[in-house]
């Protein structure tokens, strides 16, 4: 059975949130670098391994990106998949050393905790626009969580002496513990609070 980075097994990892089970791919036979071979499949993202999705998200950061109102220029691997592959592997080694747990399990728990159950959409009636609370789809919940984990790395490596792997390790551990110091958890709380007030 193939292991992630040749070290970590995904067979015994349980996804506790039943809504996300079909959208977090932990299949050990799925390669971490499909080289675009999945592009013709209709549900593209769910077919990609969750670790590869994290790597792809981290590759997106770079010069001049505007995140949460700030223009961020971080040390991310813009388009350098091999660099982000090594960074994520290094992060997982640090997580295992610090927590003694399987880092893939920590990643899955972080995604489950950072995925909002509700958000808002704009409704227009008679020329009046207002926010309406709606349930988030499972696919959107996973996308939201992974995107905010990536944003956290971009923000916290900007003008920082910490390495990307160190920042990612801190974010994943905080998010897996449902700690509001985590950027992804703070964003989820904010989205759900706005949805709650729009009911």
C-alpha positions in Angstrom: 0.0 0.0 0.0 1.5 3.4 -1.1 2.1 5.9 1.7 2.1 9.7 1.5 5.7 10.8 1.0 6.6 7.1 1.6 6.1 7.6 5.3 2.4 8.2 6.4 -0.5 5.8 6.0 -4.0 7.2 5.3 -5.9 3.9 5.7 -6.8 4.4 9.3 -7.7 8.1 9.1 -11.4 8.7 9.7 -13.2 11.7 8.4 -15.6 12.6 11.2 -17.7 15.1 9.2 -20.0 12.9 7.0 -20.7 15.8 4.6 -17.0 16.1 3.7 -16.2 12.4 3.2 -16.7 12.5 -0.6 -14.6 15.7 -0.9 -11.5 14.8 1.0 -9.6 12.2 -1.1 -7.3 10.1 1.1 -6.9 7.3 -1.5 -3.4 5.9 -1.1 -3.3 5.0 -4.8 -3.8 8.6 -5.9 -0.4 10.1 -6.8 0.6 13.5 -5.2 1.5 14.9 -8.6 -1.1 13.9 -11.3 0.6 16.3 -13.8 -2.9 17.5 -15.1 -4.1 14.0 -15.9 -7.4 14.7 -13.9 -8.5 17.8 -16.0 -10.9 15.8 -18.1 -12.7 14.3 -15.1 -16.0 16.2 -14.3 -15.5 16.6 -10.5 -11.9 17.8 -10.8 -11.1 18.8 -7.2 -12.6 15.8 -5.3 -10.5 13.4 -7.4 -7.2 15.1 -6.3 -5.5 13.9 -3.2 -6.0 16.3 -0.3 -2.2 16.6 0.2 -1.8 17.6 -3.4 -4.6 20.2 -3.1 -2.7 21.7 -0.1 0.6 21.8 -2.2 -1.3 23.4 -5.2 -2.8 26.0 -2.8 0.6 27.0 -1.4 2.0 27.4 -4.9 -0.5 30.2 -5.7 0.9 32.8 -3.4 3.5 35.3 -4.7 4.4 38.8 -5.5 1.7 41.4 -5.3 -1.2 39.3 -4.1 -3.9 41.2 -2.2 -5.0 39.2 0.9 -7.3 40.6 3.5 -6.7 44.2 2.3 -2.9 43.9 2.3 -0.6 43.4 -0.7 1.5 40.3 0.2 4.9 39.4 -1.2 5.8 36.1 0.5 8.5 33.5 0.0 5.9 31.0 -1.4 6.7 28.7 -4.3 4.9 30.5 -7.1 4.5 27.7 -9.6 7.4 25.7 -8.1 5.6 22.4 -7.2 8.8 20.5 -6.3 9.7 23.3 -3.8 6.2 23.2 -2.2 6.3 19.3 -2.2 9.5 19.5 -0.1 8.0 22.2 2.1 4.9 20.2 2.9 7.0 17.0 3.6 9.2 19.0 6.0 6.0 20.4 7.6 4.6 17.0 8.2 7.9 15.8 9.7 7.8 18.7 12.1 4.1 18.0 13.0 4.8 14.4 13.7 7.8 15.3 15.9 5.8 17.9 17.9 2.5 16.1 18.3 3.4 12.4 17.9 0.4 12.0 15.5 0.0 11.2 11.8 0.3 14.7 10.1 -2.4 13.7 7.5 -4.8 13.2 10.4 -3.9 16.7 11.7 -4.5 18.1 8.1 -7.9 16.4 7.8 -8.9 17.7 11.3 -7.8 21.2 10.4 -9.9 21.2 7.3 -13.0 19.8 9.1 -12.6 22.5 11.8 -12.0 25.4 9.3 -14.9 24.5 7.0 -17.9 26.8 7.6 -21.4 25.2 7.7 -23.2 28.5 6.8 -22.4 31.6 4.8 -24.4 34.4 3.2 -25.6 35.2 -0.3 -27.0 38.5 -1.7 -30.8 38.5 -2.3 -32.5 41.3 -4.2 -36.2 42.0 -3.8 -37.9 45.1 -5.1 -34.6 46.9 -5.7 -33.4 46.2 -2.1 -30.4 44.0 -1.5 -29.8 42.1 1.6 -27.7 39.2 2.9 -29.4 35.8 3.3 -27.9 33.0 5.4 -27.5 29.8 3.4 -25.9 26.3 4.0 -22.5 25.8 2.4 -22.1 22.9 0.1 -19.5 20.3 1.2 -17.2 21.0 -1.8 -17.3 24.8 -1.0 -16.6 24.1 2.7 -13.4 22.1 1.8 -12.3 24.8 -0.8 -12.8 27.6 1.8 -10.8 25.7 4.5 -7.8 24.9 2.2 -7.8 28.4 0.7 -7.6 30.1 4.1 -4.8 27.7 5.3 -2.9 28.9 2.2 -3.7 32.6 2.9 -2.5 32.2 6.5 0.9 30.9 5.2 1.1 33.9 2.7 0.3 36.5 5.4 2.5 35.0 8.2 5.6 34.5 6.0 5.5 38.1 4.8 8.4 40.0 6.4 8.9 37.1 8.8 12.0 35.2 9.8 10.0 32.0 10.1 10.2 29.4 7.3 7.1 28.5 5.3 7.1 25.0 6.8 7.2 26.4 10.3 4.3 28.8 9.6 2.3 26.0 7.9 3.0 23.6 10.9 1.7 26.2 13.4 -1.5 26.9 11.3 -2.3 23.2 10.9 -1.8 22.4 14.6 -3.9 25.4 15.7 -6.7 24.7 13.2 -6.8 21.0 14.2 -7.2 22.1 17.8 -10.0 24.6 16.8 -7.8 27.4 18.2 -9.2 30.9 17.2 -5.6 32.1 16.9 -5.6 30.2 13.6 -6.3 32.4 10.6 -8.5 29.7 8.9 -10.6 29.2 12.1 -10.9 33.0 12.6 -12.2 33.4 9.0 -14.7 30.5 9.5 -16.0 32.1 12.8 -16.4 35.4 11.0 -18.3 33.9 8.1 -20.6 32.0 10.4 -21.2 35.0 12.6 -22.3 37.1 9.6 -24.6 34.2 8.5 -26.1 34.0 12.0 -26.9 37.7 12.0 -28.5 37.5 8.6 -31.2 34.9 9.6 
